[in-house]
Structure formats: structure tokens, C-alpha cells
Amino acid sequence: MNFGLVEVDEPTQKFWNEVRDFLDSVEESVVEHEWKTGDGVNVELYRQLGERGWLMPSLPVEEGGIDATPLQCAILTKELHLHRIPLNSYSNTMQVDAIIRAYGTPELLAEVIPGVARGEVRFCLGYTEPDAGSDLASVKTRATKDGDEWIVSGQKMFTTTAHYAHYALVLARSDPTLPKRHGLTTILVPLSSPGIEITAIHTMGVERTNMVFFDDVRVVDRYRLGPVNQAWTVMANALKIEHGMGESSSAHYDVDGGLNFTRTLALTLDAAVEWALSEESAGRRPIDDVLVRNKLAEIATHVELGRLPSGPVGRVLSSEFLIKDTADLIDLIGARSLIARGEPGAVGDGWFEYAHRFAQGTAIYGGTTDIHRSMIAEQILGLPRSRAT
Ligand SMILES: Cc1cc2nc3c(=O)[nH]c(=O)nc-3n(C[C@H](O)[C@H](O)[C@H](O)COP(=O)(O)OP(=O)(O)OC[C@H]3O[C@@H](n4cnc5c(N)ncnc54)[C@H](O)[C@@H]3O)c2cc1C
């Protein structure tokens, strides 16, 4: 691994300045709305990013990108996070886009893909159900073939950003007579179809997610992704992308959940350093205390460590650092760190209590840290499977 500094040449610096200038000009109300609602996207800003070719920057210009180098892509993602631009819809869309490109018919690709880079088409992930999360092979949502159409019926759970998405990638049971993993099919369901109802779930971490109900929703067969009853292969690829493994995970964006969590930890560290330098009591600042300096140094080390490993290792480390470090900072700063944003006396304008709440969900979504530990054991270390199926 090369730990040297990255050279930023003139065109890259120019691009960086352009990105910063644009993101600096984003209205505070966009970030404020996200604080309040956890919607995961601002539709107008999303379209503007698409217009600039910044949603899928590594694509050639004629496909909606800007032919960006990997360094430019990394700069863009970093700045989007630093500016706290709502990105949930973006990362869901990019994951489904990769699956459509791999499994969609030319007809389907022509219909949906051109709008993705332009910021006009968004996707969400319809995998989880009330009784099927880690064990996705247990999904019950039915897809029954009727001529050239599928009739989809059932309920999905935690379908984040469905309320602003145009299509959901739905994992459905197409043959209940086959063993669990073999009777599943993946279908891209247009969310404007009759029979779909979306209900909000507001989480402890502010993020808004949804329940989606499908009541005999008719979808033509060209929206099927991959062969009938073989969704397990499609899902293996979809989850690889979500878990930051394999080629596609680094194409023009990073969906490695770990990196996002580490960026939140970096913002938390900045807020903690500011607190340690600015508060004063009896002529002493928190930073004057060696124990405070030790804790800040430990968190700074975690920020660096969390950035290094990719895939499931990075995801587990980053989530666990974030959960532990935000709790430690709340202990260190004291009760005032639990006062919410906008309330009198809030330390760091409520950042610590927000980050602590946000941290808890990072152990769950995109597959729990327990499941990622199994992946590390089985797929990276080559240890035997912990379960029979
Ligand atoms: C904020 C949020 C957003 C989400 N967004 C989406 C989305 O957009 N689309 C979507 O499809 N899903 C989404 N999810 C769902 C998420 O992927 C699931 O919640 C997650 O996979 C866990 O499933 P579960 O909730 O059913 O818990 P369960 O699978 O019931 O797990 C319960 C506990 O048992 C443990 N456990 C279960 N199985 C094993 C095992 N084999 N080995 C070790 N431990 C195990 C888990 O780690 C966990 O601690 C989201 C969830 C949240 C909270």
C-alpha cells in the first residue's frame, strides 16, 4: 500500500475548485431539510448534479459522465459528504444501475439507463421484508406469471428512498414449490404502477425509510432482471456491490458503507476538536487535559484506520468505531452533548447526539455487522460456513 501524498495536477485542482464552488453555493435549506426529514435526496439538486455529469462522472461524456479520473471521482464523493449533501437515493440508484446494466435486456436498458446519469431516474432496493432481512432466501412477496406479465403481491420493509424513486428492485418468490433459494426472481417494478402503497418509517437515526405494499401489481416481463427462479445469482452480484466487493464497487462512486461511516466519524472528530479548543472553565480548556487529548488522538487514529480496508472489513471497523467513539465523546463532554440541534446550550449544535443516533443504524443496514463478520470469515479467510444453508 502506498501511503504517500497524492499529487493533484492543475486540471484536477481546477475540477476540485469547481466542485467546491458549486457545493458551497447549495442552499443551507437543503441540508436543513435533510436534518429534519432524512429524506435521502433533494430532487432538484440531484438533477443539477446529473446535469453537470457528476452523478456518474467516470462515464464518457456521451453517456452522461465527464470521463473523470479515479482521483476526480474520489474528490467528488468526498466533497459531497463534507457538504452533507443527501446521498441515500444516489447510492441506492448506483447499486441498481449496475444490476440493470448486467442483467437488463437492451430494450430495458434503452428505457431506463440514459436517465440515471442525468439525475432523472432513481432506484431503490426492495429486498427486506418484515420476516426476511439477513435471511433473504425467506422472502414471501409473490411474483406470479400471467401471460407476458408478472403479478407482484406482498410487502417490503425498510425500502429506503422509495418515496423519491421511480423503480424498486424487488426480490420476489416466483415458485414456492422450489427450495427457498431457487424459487426467487428479481423484477424492476415501476413505482408508478397501480396497486403500490408507500408508507413512511422514521428511524431513530433520523433517516426516513419506508414500507412498500404491492397489491396485485402488474409488471411486464421485460422488467425482469436475470433468469426466472435464479435471483440468487443476481442477488449475489447486487450484494457484492452493496458490500463494496468486486470491480463494480469502485467504478464511479464508492458504496462501501464503511467509508461513509468513517466520513461521519471525521466530521464528529472536527466537532470534538472545536469543542475541546473553545470551551473554557476556570481558565482551562478541555484540550488542556491529557485524557481529552488521548481520546481525540484515538479517534483520529480510528478515522485513518477506518479509511484503509475496503469491503466488509472496512464496513465492520467503521461502524464499530463510530458507535464506540460517539458514545465515548458523549461521556467525555457530558450531558450537554445530548441537547439537540437548535436547542439552547447544544454543544456542536447537536452534532454529537445526532451522530450517536445515526451510528446505531450503521450496524444494521446493508446487512448487519454480524453478517459481515460471517462474510469475512467465509469469503476472505476461507473458514467453513457457520450455517447449514
Ligand atoms: C435505516 C435502515 C435502512 C434500510 N434500507 C434498506 C433498503 O433500502 N432496502 C432493503 O431491502 N433493506 C433495507 N434495510 C434492511 C436491512 O438490510 C435489514 O434490517 C438487515 O439486513 C437486518 O435484517 P432484519 O432487520 O430482518 O434483522 P434480522 O435478520 O432478523 O437480524 C436480527 C439480529 O440477528 C442477527 N443475525 C441474523 N442472522 C444472523 C446470522 N446468520 N449470523 C449471525 N447473526 C445473525 C443480526 O445480526 C441481528 O443482530 C434497512 C434497514 C435500516 C435499519
PDBQT file of the ligand as one rigid body, heavy atoms in Angstrom, charges set to zero:
ROOT
HETATM    1  C1  LIG A 401     -32.294   2.576   8.307  1.00  0.00    +0.000 C 
HETATM    2  C2  LIG A 401     -32.399   1.294   7.507  1.00  0.00    +0.000 A 
HETATM    3  C3  LIG A 401     -32.406   1.362   6.119  1.00  0.00    +0.000 A 
HETATM    4  C4  LIG A 401     -32.541   0.186   5.373  1.00  0.00    +0.000 A 
HETATM    5  N1  LIG A 401     -32.632   0.277   3.994  1.00  0.00    +0.000 NA
HETATM    6  C5  LIG A 401     -32.934  -0.835   3.288  1.00  0.00    +0.000 A 
HETATM    7  C6  LIG A 401     -33.231  -0.763   1.878  1.00  0.00    +0.000 A 
HETATM    8  O1  LIG A 401     -33.165   0.323   1.271  1.00  0.00    +0.000 OA
HETATM    9  N2  LIG A 401     -33.617  -1.883   1.240  1.00  0.00    +0.000 N 
HETATM   10  C7  LIG A 401     -33.705  -3.096   1.863  1.00  0.00    +0.000 A 
HETATM   11  O2  LIG A 401     -34.044  -4.085   1.210  1.00  0.00    +0.000 OA
HETATM   12  N3  LIG A 401     -33.406  -3.213   3.183  1.00  0.00    +0.000 NA
HETATM   13  C8  LIG A 401     -33.049  -2.126   3.906  1.00  0.00    +0.000 A 
HETATM   14  N4  LIG A 401     -32.804  -2.226   5.263  1.00  0.00    +0.000 N 
HETATM   15  C9  LIG A 401     -32.940  -3.507   5.904  1.00  0.00    +0.000 C 
HETATM   16  C10 LIG A 401     -31.636  -4.104   6.421  1.00  0.00    +0.000 C 
HETATM   17  O3  LIG A 401     -30.828  -4.555   5.360  1.00  0.00    +0.000 OA
HETATM   18  C11 LIG A 401     -32.036  -5.220   7.397  1.00  0.00    +0.000 C 
HETATM   19  O4  LIG A 401     -32.636  -4.600   8.504  1.00  0.00    +0.000 OA
HETATM   20  C12 LIG A 401     -30.848  -6.032   7.817  1.00  0.00    +0.000 C 
HETATM   21  O5  LIG A 401     -30.393  -6.816   6.753  1.00  0.00    +0.000 OA
HETATM   22  C13 LIG A 401     -31.191  -6.942   9.024  1.00  0.00    +0.000 C 
HETATM   23  O6  LIG A 401     -32.365  -7.651   8.809  1.00  0.00    +0.000 OA
HETATM   24  P1  LIG A 401     -33.514  -7.696   9.939  1.00  0.00    +0.000 P 
HETATM   25  O7  LIG A 401     -33.824  -6.288  10.316  1.00  0.00    +0.000 OA
HETATM   26  O8  LIG A 401     -34.617  -8.568   9.448  1.00  0.00    +0.000 OA
HETATM   27  O9  LIG A 401     -32.816  -8.375  11.197  1.00  0.00    +0.000 OA
HETATM   28  P2  LIG A 401     -32.578  -9.939  11.391  1.00  0.00    +0.000 P 
HETATM   29  O10 LIG A 401     -32.065 -10.545  10.140  1.00  0.00    +0.000 OA
HETATM   30  O11 LIG A 401     -33.809 -10.534  11.984  1.00  0.00    +0.000 OA
HETATM   31  O12 LIG A 401     -31.417  -9.929  12.462  1.00  0.00    +0.000 OA
HETATM   32  C14 LIG A 401     -31.654  -9.762  13.876  1.00  0.00    +0.000 C 
HETATM   33  C15 LIG A 401     -30.332  -9.966  14.606  1.00  0.00    +0.000 C 
HETATM   34  O13 LIG A 401     -29.853 -11.305  14.385  1.00  0.00    +0.000 OA
HETATM   35  C16 LIG A 401     -28.549 -11.296  13.820  1.00  0.00    +0.000 C 
HETATM   36  N5  LIG A 401     -28.420 -12.353  12.820  1.00  0.00    +0.000 N 
HETATM   37  C17 LIG A 401     -29.368 -12.730  11.906  1.00  0.00    +0.000 A 
HETATM   38  N6  LIG A 401     -28.889 -13.713  11.137  1.00  0.00    +0.000 NA
HETATM   39  C18 LIG A 401     -27.623 -13.979  11.552  1.00  0.00    +0.000 A 
HETATM   40  C19 LIG A 401     -26.599 -14.882  11.139  1.00  0.00    +0.000 A 
HETATM   41  N7  LIG A 401     -26.786 -15.721  10.125  1.00  0.00    +0.000 N 
HETATM   42  N8  LIG A 401     -25.415 -14.859  11.803  1.00  0.00    +0.000 NA
HETATM   43  C20 LIG A 401     -25.201 -14.006  12.840  1.00  0.00    +0.000 A 
HETATM   44  N9  LIG A 401     -26.141 -13.120  13.282  1.00  0.00    +0.000 NA
HETATM   45  C21 LIG A 401     -27.326 -13.105  12.642  1.00  0.00    +0.000 A 
HETATM   46  C22 LIG A 401     -28.413  -9.927  13.153  1.00  0.00    +0.000 C 
HETATM   47  O14 LIG A 401     -27.057  -9.520  13.062  1.00  0.00    +0.000 OA
HETATM   48  C23 LIG A 401     -29.220  -9.034  14.095  1.00  0.00    +0.000 C 
HETATM   49  O15 LIG A 401     -28.431  -8.634  15.182  1.00  0.00    +0.000 OA
HETATM   50  C24 LIG A 401     -32.624  -1.077   6.030  1.00  0.00    +0.000 A 
HETATM   51  C25 LIG A 401     -32.583  -1.133   7.429  1.00  0.00    +0.000 A 
HETATM   52  C26 LIG A 401     -32.485   0.030   8.178  1.00  0.00    +0.000 A 
HETATM   53  C27 LIG A 401     -32.483  -0.059   9.673  1.00  0.00    +0.000 C 
ENDROOT
TORSDOF 0
